[in-house]
């Protein structure tokens, strides 16, 4: 049995195959970003809930959105990730991929300020998971037959 590391947890992502156009699929991602706020533990060693965490769209391209999760008032960037669409396949379907954290910050609780007492936690992971769930829910509402997975990809 291997420990689940922060690096492996950071690879959590959503993949969907949908009949929506690439622009519509990214539109659902953009909409979900505006609906997810707060959650997770503060990065500022207080351990208090970070009620101001928010998802931001940093850059937009034709087939991608560069996104981040920041603390309240965008003081601290907690993690970054992207949403990408591959243009229509031969069968007319669009492939949407959201996530896999590109950058992230970790915290680890310690005993006597030096002895780690548990695994590292990823700052911003709670709102990130809620965001992926919100994207999946929006896709299912728009297209019930869409193929959606939210998981850590397996390596062969």
LINZI-V749280 format. One record per residue. N is the residue number from 1. PHI is phi in whole degrees, -180 to 180 (* if undefined). PSI is psi in radians with two decimals (999 if undefined). D_CENTER is the distance of its C-alpha to the mean C-alpha in Angstrom with 2 decimals. Layout:
N,PHI,PSI,D_CENTER ; N,PHI,PSI,D_CENTER
This chain:
1,*,2.29,26.15 ; 2,-107,2.63,23.63 ; 3,-72,2.51,21.48 ; 4,-85,1.93,17.74 ; 5,-87,2.86,16.81 ; 6,-61,-0.66,13.94 ; 7,-61,-0.76,13.88 ; 8,-70,-0.67,13.64 ; 9,-65,-0.52,10.93 ; 10,-67,-0.26,8.79 ; 11,-84,-0.02,9.26 ; 12,-55,2.26,7.42 ; 13,-152,2.89,6.59 ; 14,-107,2.35,8.12 ; 15,-129,2.34,11.55 ; 16,-140,2.53,14.07 ; 17,-116,2.13,17.66 ; 18,-139,2.78,19.06 ; 19,-89,0.00,22.29 ; 20,-66,2.69,20.70 ; 21,-70,2.76,21.41 ; 22,-55,-0.71,18.81 ; 23,-65,-0.70,19.25 ; 24,-68,-0.68,18.81 ; 25,-63,-0.78,15.62 ; 26,-67,-0.53,14.07 ; 27,-63,-0.67,15.85 ; 28,-66,-0.66,14.07 ; 29,-64,-0.79,10.61 ; 30,-60,-0.75,12.48 ; 31,-64,-0.77,14.00 ; 32,-63,-0.61,11.04 ; 33,-60,-0.63,9.82 ; 34,-76,-0.27,13.34 ; 35,-96,-0.27,13.42 ; 36,-102,2.08,10.88 ; 37,-136,2.60,12.69 ; 38,69,3.03,13.56 ; 39,106,2.81,13.05 ; 40,87,3.03,12.80 ; 41,-97,2.53,15.67 ; 42,-63,2.48,17.12 ; 43,-76,-0.31,17.12 ; 44,-86,0.91,20.74 ; 45,44,0.06,22.41 ; 46,-78,-0.47,23.38 ; 47,75,0.02,21.18 ; 48,-78,2.76,21.16 ; 49,-62,2.44,18.39 ; 50,-95,1.49,16.39 ; 51,-75,-0.21,17.11 ; 52,-100,0.09,16.41 ; 53,-58,2.45,12.74 ; 54,-144,2.72,11.46 ; 55,-101,2.26,9.00 ; 56,-121,2.52,11.20 ; 57,-96,1.97,12.06 ; 58,-85,-0.75,13.94 ; 59,-145,2.58,15.61 ; 60,-122,2.38,16.36 ; 61,-126,-3.14,18.14 ; 62,-61,-0.74,19.83 ; 63,-121,0.31,17.32 ; 64,-157,2.69,14.13 ; 65,-126,2.26,12.09 ; 66,-94,2.22,11.18 ; 67,-129,2.81,8.72 ; 68,-145,2.79,8.58 ; 69,-117,2.21,8.40 ; 70,-124,2.82,12.07 ; 71,-72,3.04,14.68 ; 72,-52,2.50,17.21 ; 73,60,0.29,19.18 ; 74,58,0.56,16.80 ; 75,-71,-0.69,18.95 ; 76,-129,2.23,16.51 ; 77,-83,2.09,13.42 ; 78,-87,-0.72,11.21 ; 79,-162,2.84,8.64 ; 80,-132,2.67,8.09 ; 81,-162,3.05,6.50 ; 82,-130,2.76,8.21 ; 83,-119,2.26,8.99 ; 84,-133,2.53,12.39 ; 85,-121,2.45,15.24 ; 86,-99,2.25,18.31 ; 87,-48,2.95,21.38 ; 88,-52,2.36,23.30 ; 89,-80,-3.13,24.50 ; 90,-59,-0.54,28.16 ; 91,-86,0.11,27.68 ; 92,85,0.02,26.24 ; 93,-87,2.68,22.69 ; 94,-108,2.41,19.53 ; 95,-104,2.13,16.72 ; 96,-110,2.30,13.17 ; 97,-128,2.18,10.42 ; 98,-122,2.11,6.78 ; 99,95,-2.82,5.01 ; 100,88,1.91,6.82 ; 101,-66,2.30,6.69 ; 102,-88,-0.72,9.89 ; 103,-136,2.62,11.15 ; 104,-163,2.79,10.86 ; 105,-112,2.57,13.65 ; 106,-122,2.73,15.12 ; 107,-127,2.72,17.79 ; 108,-147,2.21,20.44 ; 109,-72,2.55,23.13 ; 110,-134,2.65,26.62 ; 111,-103,2.30,30.13 ; 112,56,0.53,32.88 ; 113,65,0.04,30.38 ; 114,-134,-0.49,30.42 ; 115,-95,2.00,29.84 ; 116,-61,2.35,26.23 ; 117,-108,0.00,26.06 ; 118,-173,-3.13,22.79 ; 119,-71,2.78,19.75 ; 120,-67,2.48,17.57 ; 121,-106,2.61,14.66 ; 122,-96,2.11,11.49 ; 123,-65,2.26,11.66 ; 124,91,0.02,8.83 ; 125,-67,-0.66,7.48 ; 126,-62,-0.88,9.03 ; 127,-67,-0.52,7.62 ; 128,-63,-0.81,3.89 ; 129,-63,-0.75,5.83 ; 130,-63,-0.62,7.96 ; 131,-64,-0.82,6.00 ; 132,-60,-0.71,5.59 ; 133,-64,-0.67,9.13 ; 134,-66,-0.68,10.23 ; 135,-64,-0.78,9.69 ; 136,-61,-0.75,11.53 ; 137,-64,-0.74,14.08 ; 138,-65,-0.69,14.78 ; 139,-65,-0.77,15.37 ; 140,-64,-0.64,17.61 ; 141,-66,-0.66,19.46 ; 142,-81,-0.62,20.20 ; 143,-145,1.63,20.96 ; 144,-58,-0.43,21.67 ; 145,-92,0.11,22.46 ; 146,-64,2.50,19.21 ; 147,-90,2.00,18.15 ; 148,-128,2.30,14.59 ; 149,-131,2.43,13.13 ; 150,-123,1.91,10.03 ; 151,-166,2.96,11.06 ; 152,-88,2.18,11.60 ; 153,-63,2.49,13.92 ; 154,-87,2.55,17.47 ; 155,-106,2.36,19.64 ; 156,-103,999,23.20
